[in-house]
Amino acid sequence: MTVTIPDVTVGVLALQGAFSEHVQLLRQAAESPRAKHGNTLKWAFTEVRTPKELSACDALIIPGGESTTMSLVAARSGLLDPLREFVKVLRKPTWGTCAGLILLAESANRTKKGGQDLIGGLDVRVNRNHFGRQVESFQASLSLPFLGDSMVQSAEQPYRCVFIRAPVVERILPHQSGIQSEEAAQDGTIVAPSQTPADELAKQQVKDEVEIMAKLSTQRPELQNNQEHQHSGTEDIIAVRQGNVFGTSFHPELTDDPRIHVWWLGEVLKATQRRQEFELADRSV
């Protein structure tokens, strides 16, 4: 069975935060051989502010910024439920950076009074502002083996990770139907609402385990003078993936390095092809 991948539209949620920076790096990444798919594919990148704009997207990035503000604006714009449908019902490829990671978590702690709304999609508990205040922001050059050969720079070359009031993944949560009830019972914790996957392909992705994609040593010199950074372990989890959802604590959009964007567009292509194959097979039954 031959599958022709159509043109792909990637949206960047543009309610608040560093959305334009993501669009710029996406355009740069689309010029890489990996993303061009033999020069047969055209990418479209668009800023998303309405449910109609979201419905036109095959994949989505939720940028860094202020997660409480993003969720509030999304709710007022009528976007919150469409976002949950996009991520958890249709299971379309979605990547969240910093604030985006918080919104895509099934559970988040250290919330402000009254909490905030989560989208969910990643079976993780995140610790908001784990590295402290804005003045304690820092950068760390890390090896990210999952990038492979991006045809832009070698994966062996360290990636400059920018952390600004960044969250970390505090705990990998168990799979369960419905909301994360044990998490919901904890003080200062919010959880995402339950959603039912749209079809068999989406249900398969729900069964995927959380993959830890990157960690940061708690012994790094950048953290030694950070009074708020406390951790019982030796490493912090700073990047995870589960099925269609990817999240990073740091801000790739605040660098000029497109390698993660190149890698993620490759993952979007794989997901698009799986969807096309599934729909063709379903029509032939």
Phi and psi in degrees as GROMACS dihedral restraints (atoms count N, CA, C in turn):
[ dihedral_restraints ]
;  ai    aj    ak    al  type     phi  dphi    fc
    3     4     5     6     1   -94.5    20    10
    4     5     6     7     1   129.5    20    10
    6     7     8     9     1  -114.4    20    10
    7     8     9    10     1   123.8    20    10
    9    10    11    12     1   -98.1    20    10
   10    11    12    13     1   119.9    20    10
   12    13    14    15     1   -80.0    20    10
   13    14    15    16     1   122.7    20    10
   15    16    17    18     1   -74.3    20    10
   16    17    18    19     1   176.6    20    10
   18    19    20    21     1   -59.7    20    10
   19    20    21    22     1   146.5    20    10
   21    22    23    24     1  -118.7    20    10
   22    23    24    25     1   130.9    20    10
   24    25    26    27     1  -106.0    20    10
   25    26    27    28     1   123.0    20    10
   27    28    29    30     1  -110.8    20    10
   28    29    30    31     1   124.5    20    10
   30    31    32    33     1   -98.8    20    10
   31    32    33    34     1   153.7    20    10
   33    34    35    36     1  -123.9    20    10
   34    35    36    37     1   120.1    20    10
   36    37    38    39     1   -60.8    20    10
   37    38    39    40     1   122.0    20    10
   39    40    41    42     1  -118.1    20    10
   40    41    42    43     1    46.8    20    10
   42    43    44    45     1   -90.2    20    10
   43    44    45    46     1   -30.1    20    10
   45    46    47    48     1  -175.3    20    10
   46    47    48    49     1   153.6    20    10
   48    49    50    51     1    98.5    20    10
   49    50    51    52     1  -163.7    20    10
   51    52    53    54     1   -89.4    20    10
   52    53    54    55     1    58.2    20    10
   54    55    56    57     1   -77.8    20    10
   55    56    57    58     1   -38.1    20    10
   57    58    59    60     1   -66.2    20    10
   58    59    60    61     1   -32.9    20    10
   60    61    62    63     1   -64.0    20    10
   61    62    63    64     1   -38.1    20    10
   63    64    65    66     1   -63.6    20    10
   64    65    66    67     1   -43.5    20    10
   66    67    68    69     1   -60.3    20    10
   67    68    69    70     1   -42.4    20    10
   69    70    71    72     1   -61.8    20    10
   70    71    72    73     1   -43.6    20    10
   72    73    74    75     1   -71.5    20    10
   73    74    75    76     1   -32.2    20    10
   75    76    77    78     1   -61.9    20    10
   76    77    78    79     1   -43.1    20    10
   78    79    80    81     1   -63.5    20    10
   79    80    81    82     1   -38.6    20    10
   81    82    83    84     1   -67.4    20    10
   82    83    84    85     1   -42.3    20    10
   84    85    86    87     1   -65.1    20    10
   85    86    87    88     1   -33.7    20    10
   87    88    89    90     1   -65.1    20    10
   88    89    90    91     1   -16.4    20    10
   90    91    92    93     1   -85.1    20    10
   91    92    93    94     1    -5.7    20    10
   93    94    95    96     1   -74.4    20    10
   94    95    96    97     1   151.2    20    10
   96    97    98    99     1   -57.3    20    10
   97    98    99   100     1   -35.8    20    10
   99   100   101   102     1   -63.2    20    10
  100   101   102   103     1   -40.1    20    10
  102   103   104   105     1   -82.3    20    10
  103   104   105   106     1   -22.2    20    10
  105   106   107   108     1   -73.5    20    10
  106   107   108   109     1   -21.8    20    10
  108   109   110   111     1    54.0    20    10
  109   110   111   112     1    52.7    20    10
  111   112   113   114     1    69.5    20    10
  112   113   114   115     1    26.5    20    10
  114   115   116   117     1    63.7    20    10
  115   116   117   118     1    16.7    20    10
  117   118   119   120     1   -99.9    20    10
  118   119   120   121     1    -4.0    20    10
  120   121   122   123     1  -116.5    20    10
  121   122   123   124     1   138.5    20    10
  123   124   125   126     1  -112.5    20    10
  124   125   126   127     1   129.8    20    10
  126   127   128   129     1   -97.5    20    10
  127   128   129   130     1   145.2    20    10
  129   130   131   132     1  -126.2    20    10
  130   131   132   133     1   133.5    20    10
  132   133   134   135     1  -120.5    20    10
  133   134   135   136     1   130.6    20    10
  135   136   137   138     1  -141.1    20    10
  136   137   138   139     1   147.2    20    10
  138   139   140   141     1   -83.3    20    10
  139   140   141   142     1   137.2    20    10
  141   142   143   144     1  -113.6    20    10
  142   143   144   145     1   121.6    20    10
  144   145   146   147     1  -130.7    20    10
  145   146   147   148     1   -10.6    20    10
  147   148   149   150     1  -133.4    20    10
  148   149   150   151     1   159.1    20    10
  150   151   152   153     1   -58.2    20    10
  151   152   153   154     1   -37.1    20    10
  153   154   155   156     1   -63.0    20    10
  154   155   156   157     1   -43.3    20    10
  156   157   158   159     1   -65.2    20    10
  157   158   159   160     1   -37.1    20    10
  159   160   161   162     1   -65.6    20    10
  160   161   162   163     1   -39.4    20    10
  162   163   164   165     1   -64.7    20    10
  163   164   165   166     1   -20.9    20    10
  165   166   167   168     1   -84.5    20    10
  166   167   168   169     1    -3.4    20    10
  168   169   170   171     1   -95.1    20    10
  169   170   171   172     1   145.9    20    10
  171   172   173   174     1   -95.4    20    10
  172   173   174   175     1   -19.4    20    10
  174   175   176   177     1  -154.6    20    10
  175   176   177   178     1   163.6    20    10
  177   178   179   180     1  -146.8    20    10
  178   179   180   181     1   143.1    20    10
  180   181   182   183     1  -114.3    20    10
  181   182   183   184     1   133.0    20    10
  183   184   185   186     1  -106.4    20    10
  184   185   186   187     1   113.6    20    10
  186   187   188   189     1   -79.9    20    10
  187   188   189   190     1   175.5    20    10
  189   190   191   192     1   -72.2    20    10
  190   191   192   193     1   155.6    20    10
  192   193   194   195     1   163.3    20    10
  193   194   195   196     1  -131.8    20    10
  195   196   197   198     1  -120.8    20    10
  196   197   198   199     1   108.7    20    10
  198   199   200   201     1   -63.1    20    10
  199   200   201   202     1   -37.8    20    10
  201   202   203   204     1   -64.4    20    10
  202   203   204   205     1   -42.6    20    10
  204   205   206   207     1   -64.0    20    10
  205   206   207   208     1   -43.9    20    10
  207   208   209   210     1   -59.3    20    10
  208   209   210   211     1   -45.7    20    10
  210   211   212   213     1   -66.8    20    10
  211   212   213   214     1   -36.8    20    10
  213   214   215   216     1   -65.9    20    10
  214   215   216   217     1   -46.3    20    10
  216   217   218   219     1   -65.5    20    10
  217   218   219   220     1   -38.9    20    10
  219   220   221   222     1   -61.5    20    10
  220   221   222   223     1   -41.5    20    10
  222   223   224   225     1   -64.4    20    10
  223   224   225   226     1   -44.3    20    10
  225   226   227   228     1   -69.0    20    10
  226   227   228   229     1   -25.8    20    10
  228   229   230   231     1   -89.4    20    10
  229   230   231   232     1     1.1    20    10
  231   232   233   234     1    71.7    20    10
  232   233   234   235     1    22.5    20    10
  234   235   236   237     1   -98.9    20    10
  235   236   237   238     1   -16.4    20    10
  237   238   239   240     1   -62.9    20    10
  238   239   240   241     1   -49.9    20    10
  240   241   242   243     1   -66.6    20    10
  241   242   243   244     1   -42.2    20    10
  243   244   245   246     1   -59.3    20    10
  244   245   246   247     1   -35.4    20    10
  246   247   248   249     1   -65.0    20    10
  247   248   249   250     1   -42.5    20    10
  249   250   251   252     1   -64.0    20    10
  250   251   252   253     1   -38.6    20    10
  252   253   254   255     1   -65.0    20    10
  253   254   255   256     1   -42.7    20    10
  255   256   257   258     1   -58.5    20    10
  256   257   258   259     1   -47.1    20    10
  258   259   260   261     1   -82.3    20    10
  259   260   261   262     1   -46.0    20    10
  261   262   263   264     1  -106.1    20    10
  262   263   264   265     1   -18.9    20    10
  264   265   266   267     1   -98.9    20    10
  265   266   267   268     1   -55.2    20    10
  267   268   269   270     1   -80.8    20    10
  268   269   270   271     1   -20.3    20    10
  270   271   272   273     1    56.0    20    10
  271   272   273   274     1    45.6    20    10
  273   274   275   276     1   -79.9    20    10
  274   275   276   277     1   152.6    20    10
  276   277   278   279     1   -58.5    20    10
  277   278   279   280     1   127.6    20    10
  279   280   281   282     1  -140.0    20    10
  280   281   282   283     1   135.7    20    10
  282   283   284   285     1  -126.7    20    10
  283   284   285   286     1   129.3    20    10
  285   286   287   288     1  -117.7    20    10
  286   287   288   289     1   132.6    20    10
  288   289   290   291     1  -112.5    20    10
  289   290   291   292     1   126.2    20    10
  291   292   293   294     1    56.4    20    10
  292   293   294   295     1  -101.2    20    10
  294   295   296   297     1   -57.5    20    10
  295   296   297   298     1   -35.4    20    10
  297   298   299   300     1   -62.2    20    10
  298   299   300   301     1   -37.8    20    10
  300   301   302   303     1   -62.4    20    10
  301   302   303   304     1   -42.4    20    10
  303   304   305   306     1   -59.0    20    10
  304   305   306   307     1   -47.4    20    10
  306   307   308   309     1   -64.5    20    10
  307   308   309   310     1   -29.5    20    10
  309   310   311   312     1   -88.3    20    10
  310   311   312   313     1    -5.0    20    10
  312   313   314   315     1   -77.4    20    10
  313   314   315   316     1   151.1    20    10
  315   316   317   318     1   -79.4    20    10
  316   317   318   319     1   -17.6    20    10
  318   319   320   321     1  -149.3    20    10
  319   320   321   322     1   141.5    20    10
  321   322   323   324     1  -143.0    20    10
  322   323   324   325     1   140.6    20    10
  324   325   326   327     1  -113.7    20    10
  325   326   327   328     1  -172.8    20    10
  327   328   329   330     1    53.0    20    10
  328   329   330   331     1    42.5    20    10
  330   331   332   333     1   -84.0    20    10
  331   332   333   334     1   156.5    20    10
  333   334   335   336     1   -72.0    20    10
  334   335   336   337     1   163.1    20    10
  336   337   338   339     1   -56.3    20    10
  337   338   339   340     1   129.0    20    10
  339   340   341   342     1    91.9    20    10
  340   341   342   343     1   -12.9    20    10
  342   343   344   345     1    70.1    20    10
  343   344   345   346     1  -164.0    20    10
  345   346   347   348     1  -152.6    20    10
  346   347   348   349     1   168.0    20    10
  348   349   350   351     1   -88.4    20    10
  349   350   351   352     1   140.3    20    10
  351   352   353   354     1  -109.8    20    10
  352   353   354   355     1   153.2    20    10
  354   355   356   357     1   -87.2    20    10
  355   356   357   358     1   -49.6    20    10
  357   358   359   360     1    88.0    20    10
  358   359   360   361     1  -178.4    20    10
  360   361   362   363     1   127.9    20    10
  361   362   363   364     1   -25.9    20    10
  363   364   365   366     1  -111.5    20    10
  364   365   366   367     1   123.5    20    10
  366   367   368   369     1   -77.0    20    10
  367   368   369   370     1    69.4    20    10
  369   370   371   372     1  -140.1    20    10
  370   371   372   373     1   157.3    20    10
  372   373   374   375     1  -106.5    20    10
  373   374   375   376     1   125.4    20    10
  375   376   377   378     1  -105.9    20    10
  376   377   378   379     1   147.2    20    10
  378   379   380   381     1  -103.8    20    10
  379   380   381   382     1   109.9    20    10
  381   382   383   384     1   -66.7    20    10
  382   383   384   385     1   148.5    20    10
  384   385   386   387     1    47.5    20    10
  385   386   387   388     1    40.1    20    10
  387   388   389   390     1   -59.3    20    10
  388   389   390   391     1   -33.6    20    10
  390   391   392   393     1   -93.8    20    10
  391   392   393   394     1    10.6    20    10
  393   394   395   396     1    97.0    20    10
  394   395   396   397     1  -154.7    20    10
  396   397   398   399     1   -79.9    20    10
  397   398   399   400     1   171.0    20    10
  399   400   401   402     1   -56.9    20    10
  400   401   402   403     1   -37.3    20    10
  402   403   404   405     1   -69.3    20    10
  403   404   405   406     1   -13.4    20    10
  405   406   407   408     1   -99.3    20    10
  406   407   408   409     1    17.8    20    10
  408   409   410   411     1   -63.3    20    10
  409   410   411   412     1   153.4    20    10
  411   412   413   414     1  -156.3    20    10
  412   413   414   415     1   171.0    20    10
  414   415   416   417     1  -124.1    20    10
  415   416   417   418     1   148.9    20    10
  417   418   419   420     1  -142.8    20    10
  418   419   420   421     1   133.3    20    10
  420   421   422   423     1   -90.9    20    10
  421   422   423   424     1   117.2    20    10
  423   424   425   426     1  -125.7    20    10
  424   425   426   427     1   151.9    20    10
  426   427   428   429     1   -84.3    20    10
  427   428   429   430     1   128.4    20    10
  429   430   431   432     1  -123.2    20    10
  430   431   432   433     1    84.4    20    10
  432   433   434   435     1   -59.6    20    10
  433   434   435   436     1   -25.5    20    10
  435   436   437   438     1   -65.3    20    10
  436   437   438   439     1   -16.7    20    10
  438   439   440   441     1   -66.7    20    10
  439   440   441   442     1   -29.3    20    10
  441   442   443   444     1    61.9    20    10
  442   443   444   445     1  -154.0    20    10
  444   445   446   447     1   -93.7    20    10
  445   446   447   448     1   103.6    20    10
  447   448   449   450     1   -83.3    20    10
  448   449   450   451     1    -2.1    20    10
  450   451   452   453     1    65.9    20    10
  451   452   453   454     1     4.6    20    10
  453   454   455   456     1  -107.1    20    10
  454   455   456   457     1   -53.3    20    10
  456   457   458   459     1  -145.2    20    10
  457   458   459   460     1   156.4    20    10
  459   460   461   462     1   -66.7    20    10
  460   461   462   463     1   144.7    20    10
  462   463   464   465     1   -65.0    20    10
  463   464   465   466     1   -20.9    20    10
  465   466   467   468     1   -73.0    20    10
  466   467   468   469     1   -20.1    20    10
  468   469   470   471     1   -74.1    20    10
  469   470   471   472     1   127.4    20    10
  471   472   473   474     1   -56.7    20    10
  472   473   474   475     1   147.1    20    10
  474   475   476   477     1  -100.8    20    10
  475   476   477   478     1   131.1    20    10
  477   478   479   480     1   -82.4    20    10
  478   479   480   481     1   107.8    20    10
  480   481   482   483     1   -96.9    20    10
  481   482   483   484     1   127.6    20    10
  483   484   485   486     1  -104.7    20    10
  484   485   486   487     1   121.4    20    10
  486   487   488   489     1  -113.0    20    10
  487   488   489   490     1   119.8    20    10
  489   490   491   492     1  -130.1    20    10
  490   491   492   493     1   108.8    20    10
  492   493   494   495     1    46.0    20    10
  493   494   495   496     1    46.4    20    10
  495   496   497   498     1   -82.7    20    10
  496   497   498   499     1   146.6    20    10
  498   499   500   501     1   -84.0    20    10
  499   500   501   502     1   166.6    20    10
  501   502   503   504     1  -131.8    20    10
  502   503   504   505     1   161.0    20    10
  504   505   506   507     1   -80.4    20    10
  505   506   507   508     1   111.1    20    10
  507   508   509   510     1   -82.8    20    10
  508   509   510   511     1   -30.0    20    10
  510   511   512   513     1  -156.9    20    10
  511   512   513   514     1   139.3    20    10
  513   514   515   516     1   -86.1    20    10
  514   515   516   517     1   125.0    20    10
  516   517   518   519     1   -92.7    20    10
  517   518   519   520     1   154.7    20    10
  519   520   521   522     1   -73.3    20    10
  520   521   522   523     1   152.7    20    10
  522   523   524   525     1   -66.5    20    10
  523   524   525   526     1   138.9    20    10
  525   526   527   528     1  -162.4    20    10
  526   527   528   529     1   151.2    20    10
  528   529   530   531     1   -78.2    20    10
  529   530   531   532     1   148.7    20    10
  531   532   533   534     1    80.9    20    10
  532   533   534   535     1  -166.9    20    10
  534   535   536   537     1   -78.0    20    10
  535   536   537   538     1   164.7    20    10
  537   538   539   540     1   -77.9    20    10
  538   539   540   541     1    87.0    20    10
  540   541   542   543     1   -64.9    20    10
  541   542   543   544     1   -37.5    20    10
  543   544   545   546     1   -64.9    20    10
  544   545   546   547     1   -37.5    20    10
  546   547   548   549     1   -67.2    20    10
  547   548   549   550     1   -40.3    20    10
  549   550   551   552     1   -63.5    20    10
  550   551   552   553     1   -25.1    20    10
  552   553   554   555     1   -80.0    20    10
  553   554   555   556     1    -9.0    20    10
  555   556   557   558     1   -86.9    20    10
  556   557   558   559     1   142.6    20    10
  558   559   560   561     1   -65.9    20    10
  559   560   561   562     1   145.7    20    10
  561   562   563   564     1    65.9    20    10
  562   563   564   565     1    24.3    20    10
  564   565   566   567     1  -125.0    20    10
  565   566   567   568     1   139.1    20    10
  567   568   569   570     1  -118.9    20    10
  568   569   570   571     1   152.2    20    10
  570   571   572   573     1  -130.6    20    10
  571   572   573   574     1   156.1    20    10
  573   574   575   576     1   -82.6    20    10
  574   575   576   577     1   149.5    20    10
  576   577   578   579     1   -72.6    20    10
  577   578   579   580     1   157.6    20    10
  579   580   581   582     1   -76.5    20    10
  580   581   582   583     1   147.5    20    10
  582   583   584   585     1  -138.4    20    10
  583   584   585   586     1   151.1    20    10
  585   586   587   588     1  -102.8    20    10
  586   587   588   589     1   124.7    20    10
  588   589   590   591     1   -58.2    20    10
  589   590   591   592     1   149.2    20    10
  591   592   593   594     1   -72.8    20    10
  592   593   594   595     1   -36.8    20    10
  594   595   596   597     1  -153.0    20    10
  595   596   597   598     1  -174.7    20    10
  597   598   599   600     1   -64.2    20    10
  598   599   600   601     1   -37.1    20    10
  600   601   602   603     1   -64.5    20    10
  601   602   603   604     1   -42.5    20    10
  603   604   605   606     1   -64.9    20    10
  604   605   606   607     1   -37.6    20    10
  606   607   608   609     1   -65.0    20    10
  607   608   609   610     1   -35.3    20    10
  609   610   611   612     1   -62.7    20    10
  610   611   612   613     1   -40.1    20    10
  612   613   614   615     1   -69.7    20    10
  613   614   615   616     1   -30.5    20    10
  615   616   617   618     1   -62.5    20    10
  616   617   618   619     1   -30.8    20    10
  618   619   620   621     1   -76.8    20    10
  619   620   621   622     1   -12.2    20    10
  621   622   623   624     1   -63.0    20    10
  622   623   624   625     1   143.7    20    10
  624   625   626   627     1   -81.1    20    10
  625   626   627   628     1   158.1    20    10
  627   628   629   630     1   -73.4    20    10
  628   629   630   631     1   126.3    20    10
  630   631   632   633     1  -100.8    20    10
  631   632   633   634     1   132.1    20    10
  633   634   635   636     1   -86.2    20    10
  634   635   636   637     1   117.0    20    10
  636   637   638   639     1   -96.6    20    10
  637   638   639   640     1   -25.4    20    10
  639   640   641   642     1  -161.0    20    10
  640   641   642   643     1   147.6    20    10
  642   643   644   645     1  -131.3    20    10
  643   644   645   646     1   159.4    20    10
  645   646   647   648     1  -125.0    20    10
  646   647   648   649     1   125.8    20    10
  648   649   650   651     1   -64.4    20    10
  649   650   651   652     1   134.1    20    10
  651   652   653   654     1   -75.8    20    10
  652   653   654   655     1    -6.6    20    10
  654   655   656   657     1   -96.2    20    10
  655   656   657   658     1     5.5    20    10
  657   658   659   660     1   -63.9    20    10
  658   659   660   661     1   144.4    20    10
  660   661   662   663     1   -60.0    20    10
  661   662   663   664     1   -26.8    20    10
  663   664   665   666     1   -62.5    20    10
  664   665   666   667     1   -20.9    20    10
  666   667   668   669     1  -104.1    20    10
  667   668   669   670     1    -5.7    20    10
  669   670   671   672     1   -65.0    20    10
  670   671   672   673     1   -31.1    20    10
  672   673   674   675     1   -99.4    20    10
  673   674   675   676     1     9.9    20    10
  675   676   677   678     1   -86.5    20    10
  676   677   678   679     1   107.5    20    10
  678   679   680   681     1   -70.7    20    10
  679   680   681   682     1   -27.5    20    10
  681   682   683   684     1   -89.4    20    10
  682   683   684   685     1   -12.5    20    10
  684   685   686   687     1   -84.6    20    10
  685   686   687   688     1   103.8    20    10
  687   688   689   690     1  -127.7    20    10
  688   689   690   691     1   135.5    20    10
  690   691   692   693     1  -155.5    20    10
  691   692   693   694     1   133.5    20    10
  693   694   695   696     1   -77.1    20    10
  694   695   696   697     1   -19.9    20    10
  696   697   698   699     1   -95.7    20    10
  697   698   699   700     1  -170.8    20    10
  699   700   701   702     1  -103.4    20    10
  700   701   702   703     1    -8.1    20    10
  702   703   704   705     1  -142.7    20    10
  703   704   705   706     1   147.7    20    10
  705   706   707   708     1  -105.5    20    10
  706   707   708   709     1   138.7    20    10
  708   709   710   711     1   -83.1    20    10
  709   710   711   712     1   121.0    20    10
  711   712   713   714     1  -122.1    20    10
  712   713   714   715     1    -0.1    20    10
  714   715   716   717     1  -154.7    20    10
  715   716   717   718     1   133.7    20    10
  717   718   719   720     1  -141.1    20    10
  718   719   720   721     1   158.7    20    10
  720   721   722   723     1  -141.2    20    10
  721   722   723   724     1   142.7    20    10
  723   724   725   726     1  -144.9    20    10
  724   725   726   727     1   107.2    20    10
  726   727   728   729     1    59.4    20    10
  727   728   729   730     1  -117.6    20    10
  729   730   731   732     1   -85.3    20    10
  730   731   732   733     1    -4.0    20    10
  732   733   734   735     1  -112.4    20    10
  733   734   735   736     1   133.9    20    10
  735   736   737   738     1  -129.5    20    10
  736   737   738   739     1   139.7    20    10
  738   739   740   741     1  -142.3    20    10
  739   740   741   742     1   141.3    20    10
  741   742   743   744     1  -129.0    20    10
  742   743   744   745     1   140.0    20    10
  744   745   746   747     1   -70.1    20    10
  745   746   747   748     1   -30.9    20    10
  747   748   749   750     1   -95.1    20    10
  748   749   750   751     1   179.5    20    10
  750   751   752   753     1  -112.5    20    10
  751   752   753   754     1    85.9    20    10
  753   754   755   756     1   -61.5    20    10
  754   755   756   757     1   -25.5    20    10
  756   757   758   759     1   -70.9    20    10
  757   758   759   760     1   -13.7    20    10
  759   760   761   762     1   -97.9    20    10
  760   761   762   763     1    19.4    20    10
  762   763   764   765     1  -121.3    20    10
  763   764   765   766     1   176.8    20    10
  765   766   767   768     1  -107.5    20    10
  766   767   768   769     1    20.2    20    10
  768   769   770   771     1  -101.9    20    10
  769   770   771   772     1   112.4    20    10
  771   772   773   774     1   -88.4    20    10
  772   773   774   775     1     7.0    20    10
  774   775   776   777     1   -61.0    20    10
  775   776   777   778     1   -39.8    20    10
  777   778   779   780     1   -69.0    20    10
  778   779   780   781     1   -37.4    20    10
  780   781   782   783     1   -64.3    20    10
  781   782   783   784     1   -39.2    20    10
  783   784   785   786     1   -61.7    20    10
  784   785   786   787     1   -48.1    20    10
  786   787   788   789     1   -59.6    20    10
  787   788   789   790     1   -45.9    20    10
  789   790   791   792     1   -66.5    20    10
  790   791   792   793     1   -38.1    20    10
  792   793   794   795     1   -60.8    20    10
  793   794   795   796     1   -35.1    20    10
  795   796   797   798     1   -62.3    20    10
  796   797   798   799     1   -39.3    20    10
  798   799   800   801     1   -68.2    20    10
  799   800   801   802     1   -35.8    20    10
  801   802   803   804     1   -62.7    20    10
  802   803   804   805     1   -42.0    20    10
  804   805   806   807     1   -59.7    20    10
  805   806   807   808     1   -44.7    20    10
  807   808   809   810     1   -60.6    20    10
  808   809   810   811     1   -43.3    20    10
  810   811   812   813     1   -66.1    20    10
  811   812   813   814     1   -38.8    20    10
  813   814   815   816     1   -63.3    20    10
  814   815   816   817     1   -41.0    20    10
  816   817   818   819     1   -67.4    20    10
  817   818   819   820     1   -41.5    20    10
  819   820   821   822     1   -60.5    20    10
  820   821   822   823     1   -40.9    20    10
  822   823   824   825     1   -64.7    20    10
  823   824   825   826     1   -42.4    20    10
  825   826   827   828     1   -62.8    20    10
  826   827   828   829     1   -44.0    20    10
  828   829   830   831     1   -63.3    20    10
  829   830   831   832     1   -41.3    20    10
  831   832   833   834     1   -63.6    20    10
  832   833   834   835     1   -45.7    20    10
  834   835   836   837     1   -67.9    20    10
  835   836   837   838     1   -36.6    20    10
  837   838   839   840     1   -65.0    20    10
  838   839   840   841     1   -43.8    20    10
  840   841   842   843     1   -64.8    20    10
  841   842   843   844     1   -39.3    20    10
  843   844   845   846     1   -65.7    20    10
  844   845   846   847     1   -37.6    20    10
  846   847   848   849     1   -71.7    20    10
  847   848   849   850     1   -25.3    20    10
  849   850   851   852     1   -83.5    20    10
  850   851   852   853     1   -10.2    20    10
